[in-house]
Amino acid sequence: MKQINSFKDISLDDLDAIVLHGESVEISEESVKHVEASHDFLCKFAKEKIIYGVNTGFGPMAQYKIDEGDQISLQYNLIRSHCAGAGDKLEDLYVKSSMLVRLCAISKGYSGIHPSTIFLLKELINKEIYPFIPKHGGVGASGDLVQLSHLALALIGEGLVTYKGELRKTEEVFKQLGLKPIEVKSREGLSLINGTSVMTGIGAINIIKSKQLLGWSVCASSLLNELVGAFDDYFSKELNGVKKHRGQQLIAERMTEILSSSQSILRREDYFYNHSKDHDTIEFSKKVQEYYSLRCVTQILGPIYDTIENAQEVIVNEINSVSDNPIIDHVKENVFHGGNFHGDYISLEMDKLKLAVTKMSMLSERQLAFLFNPKINGILPPFVNLGRLGLNMGMQGVQFTATSTVAENQMLSNSMYVHSITTNNDNQDIVSMGTNSALAAKTVIDNAYQVQAIEMIALLQAVDYLKVADKLSDHTLNVYNQLRAIVPVFIEDTPKYEEIRKVCDFLYNNEFEFPI
């Protein structure tokens, strides 16, 4: 069980354990005390003062004072009116992550909410009840207003939720499980929908899955170098150590570990530094240097690693931040108005992340092109065709899918961060588009897994054509065996969409044994 504590940050590993592996969450007594103190202070403080969103309207209508008798209705009106999302339903995985991020934020004791809010949100997470949240809506300026309104709608017992895989009315599920809606007392509506929790929740899963994909990319690149009998200096400590980038050096370390037991990787000293090896010929039988997609793996994947690491730092900081407005400080007995809900940190990092993942998918596609073209690799039949050339197609068809998917990634890599559009009667005159950026990055990552799956299948076929399974390293051989259990060797032409899906699912749900 993981505990939410006002004074302790949660890590990405904590989020992974709760969201992806079903560990339950609890709220510390310290957090409950702070939430209660914040709520009690706000209720007293707001009686004598003008506090945005408590006794005023919202956005450009903040200039209108709200009578005490209407203040509870104000919160319900805010939630219901902003449940205006459209498009496909956000997958439960990302909804759960967003719920956890929101719980962390409001449990800090700076939101002025009634304690029933954190208790119910905790119950929904632990009981795997996921509010229906459409993908389209937020501009990431006052946070994820629209998406979080759909979350808040469930907390007041309305709208729809997914429970045990079925989309149902919230009130029916609450009645079945004996749950009660939150108590709206002061600013529960505004506190729940004002923040960066959806973009951050999506972003957190994006980081986890990007790191996992990078591990598989390193694996595939290592295996490809084995297939061609590449030289070990490409990923040597000596070569990569003269570049002062942690990412490049780490990828080189991983490849060295992965390939330590390989019988296919060669030492340059044995070929080109030994004068007994065909030095007197005009054309060398062994390639002096491989194509960049094989030789420059550390230089390509290194900056991708560094980009993911930087994005992770920003995401974890945001998970443990308070993105409300205003901030209720019961210790200093004051209320501070501002814009902590603005999602620029997340938007910029998600733009950078999708660029990095797109480049990762481009590397996979180029390695695939190398495998498929005998004029380039010189050792394999066209499209790694194990059948009769001309009659059989091999993997010709799947290359179109890989090329098309990478092209989509390249298009999606255009920046969302700089595409601010003024909205809300010019009140939100510069916005982050953070949720759109996180969703675009999610699509790029999902696409990249598909491309990586296609490359993996091609590598399996190449291993069998060359009959080199017994020369693979222990680690790449293990992956070969795992994936061959999903996709047996094929000679005749058969539909490949099911195999691609199965391998994609395997990669998405499992880490390579050398995690990044």
N, C-alpha and C positions, 0 to 999 in steps of 0.2 A: 504494500500500500504506500502510495506517495502522498506526502502532506504538503498542503498549501500554507505557507507561513508568511506573514507580512514582512518579516525581516530576513527572509532567506530566498534567494533566487532559485528558480527551477532551471535545469539544464535541458538541452535538446535531447539528451538520453532519457531524462525524466518524461518529457513529452512523448518520446518514442514508446516508452514502456506503457504509458497510459493509453495513448491513442491507437497505436498499432498492435500492442500486445495485451491490451485489456486489463492492465493493472488498475485497481480502484484508487480513488482519490479521496482524501480527507482534508478537512480544514482545521488548522490549529486553533487552540483556545485563544492565543494571542490575536490571531486574525479576527476572530469573532468579536473580541473585546474592542478592537479598533473600529470595526464596522459599526458596532453598536454606539460607540462614543461619537463617531463621525455623524451618524444619523441623528442622535439626540442633540448634538451641537447645532446641526443645520436647522432642525425644527425650531429651536429657540432663536437662533441668529436671524433667520429669515422673517421672523415676525416684525422686526423693526427696520428691516433694510430691504433694498431692491436687489434680488438675486436672480440672475438670468436663468430662465427655465424653471424657476420655482414659483415666482409670482409675476413673471413676464411671459410674453409670447416668445416664439422662436424665430431664429434667422432674422430677416428684415422686418419681422413683426415683433421684435423684442421691445419696441418702443411702447407697446400696449401693456398696461398693467392688468394683471389677472386677480380678481377678487378671491379672498380666501375660500369662499364656498365653491369656487370653480377650479381650484388648483388640482384636485384629484382627477377631475374630468380632463383637465389639460394634458395630463400624462397619458391617459388612455387614448385621447384624440391624436396625440403625437405618434404613438405606436401604430394605431390603426391606419392613420392617413399615410404613413410612410411604408406600409406594407404594399409596395407598388412595384415589386420586382417582376422580371419577365425572363423568358428563355428556359433552358433546361434546369432541372434540379441539381443543385450542388451535391456532389456525392457525399455520403455519410461520413467517410473518412475525414474529409476536409471540414465538414460541419462540426464533428467532434473535436477536431483540433482547434477550431475557432471558439467553441464553447469553453474549452480549457483555458485558452488565452484570455477570454473575457472574465472567467472566474478568477484567474490570477490577478487581473487588473482591479476588479472591484473588491477583492479581498484585502487589498492593501490598506483600506481604511481612509481613502481620500474621495469617496464618491457620495457619501451622505445617504446611502440607500438603506432600506430596511433589511435586517439580517435574513429575513425569509428568502430574499433574492439569492444569496449565496448558497443557502441550504437546498433550495429547489434546483438550482443549476448543477450543484454537485450530484443530486439524486438523478437528474437526467443523464449526466455523463456515466455514472456508475450502472444505471439500469439500461444504458444504450438506447435512449429515446432521443431521436434526432429531429429537431424542427425542420420543416420544409423551408429551404432557402433557395430562391432562384438565383442563377448566376449573374444576371444583368441588373444593374441598378445604381450602385454606389460610384461616386466620383472621387472618393478618398480624400475629401477636404474636411468636412465635419466627421471624418472617419467613414465607416461603412454604414451610413445611415439607413439605406434601404435594406441591405442584407441583414443587418442587426435588428431591424424592426421585425423581420420575420422570426428571428430568434426570440425577441421579446414577446411577440404575439403568443408563442407557445407558453411562455412563462406566466402570462395572464390567463392561461387556460383556453386560448382560442386558436383558430387556424388548424394546421395539419402537422403531424409528426410521423416519422418512420419508426415503427416498433416491430422488431423481429422480421424485418424485411418487408413489412406491409405499410403503405401510406394510409393513415387513419385520422379521424378527427381527434384533436388533442383532448377534448373533454371526455371522450370515451376511454382513452388510454389512462387518463388521470383517475377516472372513476374505477377502472379495473384494478389499478395498482394502489389506490388509496392516497393519491397525491393531491395537494391543494395548490391553487395558483398563488403567486406571490401577493404580499400585502403592499399595495401602493399607498405611500404615505406622503412623500415629498417630491422627489425627482427620479424615481425609479425608471420611468420611461426614458428620460433624457440620458441617464447614466448608462442604461443598457444599450442604447443605439449610438451614443456618441463615443467613438473610439475606433482604433485600427485593428480590431481583433480578427475580423474575417481575412483581411489581406495578410495579416501576420500568421494566422492559422494555416492558410494555404501556403504561405511562404515557408513555414517550418517543414511541412511535408515535402515541398519542393527541394529544400536543402537535403533532407534525408535521402530522397530518391535520386538526387543528382550525385551525391557522394557514392551511393550504391552503384549507379550506372558507371561512374568513373572507374570503380573497381573492375567492372566487367570489361570496360574498354581497355584497361591495362592488361587484363587477362587475354583478350582477343589479340591485342598487339603483340604480346609475348608469343602466343601460339603461332601467329603469322610469321614472326621472325624465325621460329623453329622450322617451319615448313620450308623456308628457302635456305636454311643453313646460314643465317646471318652471322656477322661477327659480333663478339661481345663488347667491343669498345664503344658501340653506339650507346649503351646504357652503363658504361663503366663509371666508377667513382671518379677516376682521374679526369675523364672528359667532362663530365657534368659538374664536377666540383669547382671548376674554374668559372662557372656562371653562378653569381651570388643570389640565386633565387631558390627559396625553400621548396617550392612546388616541383621544380625540375629535379632537384636533388632527391626528393622523396619518391618521385616516379621512377627514377633510376634505381634507387634502393629496392623498390618493390619488384621491378623487373629482374634485378639481380637475384633476389630471393626466390622468385617464381621459377627462374630458369637455372637455378643452381645445380639441379640434377639432370638437366637436359643433355642428351647425347647428340643433339643436332646443332647446337650453337657452337660456332667455331672461334678459334683464336687467330687473330690476324697474323701473329708471329709465325704460325704454322704455314701460311700461304705466301705472304708478300714480304716477310722479313727473312725468309729462308731461301737462299739463292738456288736451292735444288728444285724449286717449284717453277716451272714454265716461264722463267724470266726472259728467256731468249725468243719467245714467240711474239708475233706482231699483235695478236689479240688474245687477251687473257681468257681462259676458260671459266674462271671464277669472277663474278662481278666484284669490282673493287669497292664500290659503294652502292647501297640499295636506293630505291626511290624514297622520296622524302616521307611518304606515309609509313614506311618501315623504319627508316634511319632517324627521323626527327620526332619520334614518339615522345620522348622526355621533354623536348622543347615545345611541343604542341599541348600535351596534357598537363604540363607543369603550370602554366598560367591559368588553366581551367581549375586546377586544384586550388591555387591561391585565390581565385575569384570566389569559389564556393566557400572557402574558409572565411573570407572577409564578409560575405553575405551571411554566413552563420553567426558571426559575432553581432552583426546588426540585428538579425532576427531575434537572437536570444536576449539582447538588450531590450528590444521592443516587447517581447513576451513578459519581461519583468518590469515593465514601465506602467505608468498610469496615463492613459490617453483620454481621460475625461475633460470636459469643460463645463462649468468651472471646477477647480480643485478645492475640495473642502478640507481645510487643515484644522482639525479640532485641537491639536496641540498648541498651535500659535493663535487659535481662535480667530481665524480669518478665512475669507473665501477669495481665491485668486482666479481672475478671468483671463483667458488667453486662447491658445490654439494647439494644445498638445494632441488633438485629434488629427492633425494634418499628417498625411501618410507619405511624405516625401522620402523618408529613410527607406521604407519598404519598396516604394515604387522604383527608386533608382537602383537598388540592389537586385530587384527582380528583372529589370532591364538588363543589367550586367550579367545576371545568371543565365538568362535565356540566350544571350550572345555566346556565352561559354559553352552551354549545352548544344547549341546549334553547331558550333565548331566541332564538338565531339561527334555529333552525327555526321558531319562532313568528313571527318577522318574515317569513320566506319564505312561510309559510302565509297571513299577513295580506295580503302583497303579491299572492299568488295570488288571494285572495278579492276584492281590489280589481280585478284583471284580469277576473275572471269575472262581476262584477256590473255591468251597464250602468247601474243606478240610482246607482251610486257613481262609476264612471269616466266615464260620459257619452259615451264615444267608441268603445266596442267592443260587439259583439253578445254575448249571453249565452254564457258559457263559451268565449269567443273562437271561436265557431262560424263557420267559413268556408263552411259548406254552407247548406242550406235549413233555416231555423228551424222546429222542430217535427218535421220528418222526420229531420234530423241532430242528433246530440247534442253535437258538438264535444268539449270536454274535460270534460264533466260528470262522467264516471266517475272520472277521475283525482283530482278534488277530494276524493272520499271517502278515497282512499288517503292523501293529504296530511294531511287532518284526523285520520284514525285514527292515523297515525304520530306526529304531533305530540302527540296525547293520550297515546300510550305514552311518549314522551319526558318529558312532564310528570309522569307517574306514577313513572318511573325516577329522576327528579330528587330524590326523597326521600333524605335523608342516609343513607349507610352508615356514615360515620365515628362517629356517635353510637349505633349499634346494636351495642354490645359485648355479647357473651354469654360468661359465664364457662365455661371448659372445662379439660381436662387435669387432672381431679381438683382443681380450684380453683387449681392452680399458675398458670395463665394466667387471672388473675381480671379483667383488663381488656385487651381486644384491639383492634386497629385496623381489622380487616376491610378492609385495604388492597387485597388482590387483588380482592375482590368489588367494591370501589369503582372500581378501574381497569377491570374488566370491564364494569361498568354504564356507565361513561363511554364505553367502546368501543362499546357497543350504541347509546347516544345519538348518537354521532358517525356511525356507519353509517346510522342512521335519518335523521339530518339531511341526509346526502348524497342520500338518496332524495327527500326533500322538495325540496331544491334542484334536483335534476334535473327534477322535475315543473314547478317554476317556470320553469326555463330553456326547456322546451318551450313553455310558455304564452307566454313573451316572444317566442319565434321566431314563433309564430302571430300575435301582435299586431303585430309589425313588418310581416309580410306583409299583414295586413288593412289596416293604415293606410298601406302603401306608403311607408314612411319609411326604408328601408335606406340610401338615398343621403344621408340627413341625419344618420346616426349618426356618432359619433366614430370615428376610425381604429381605436381599441382595441375598442370594442363591436362594430363592424362585423367585425373579425377574429374575434371570438368567435362572432358570428352565422354567419359563413361556415363556421367549424370545426364548429359544432353542426348546421348545415343539411346538412352532408355525412353526418351520422349519421342525422338525422331530416328527410327532405324535407318540404316543405309538404304538408299533407293537408287534403282537403275532405270526402271520404267517411269514414264511420265504420269504423275498423279497430282491432283489439286494440292496446293501447298498452304492455303489460308489457315487451315486448322493447325498445322505444324507451327506456322509463324505465331499464331495466338498462344499455343501451349508453351513455346520457348519464351515468348515475351512475358507470359505470366510467371514462368519460373524465374527469369531474371529479375522481374519486378518484386517478387516475393522472397527472394533469397540473396544473401550476400556472397560474393566471392570470398574464398577462405583467407585472402589477404585484403581485409577491408581498408578503405582509404580513410 
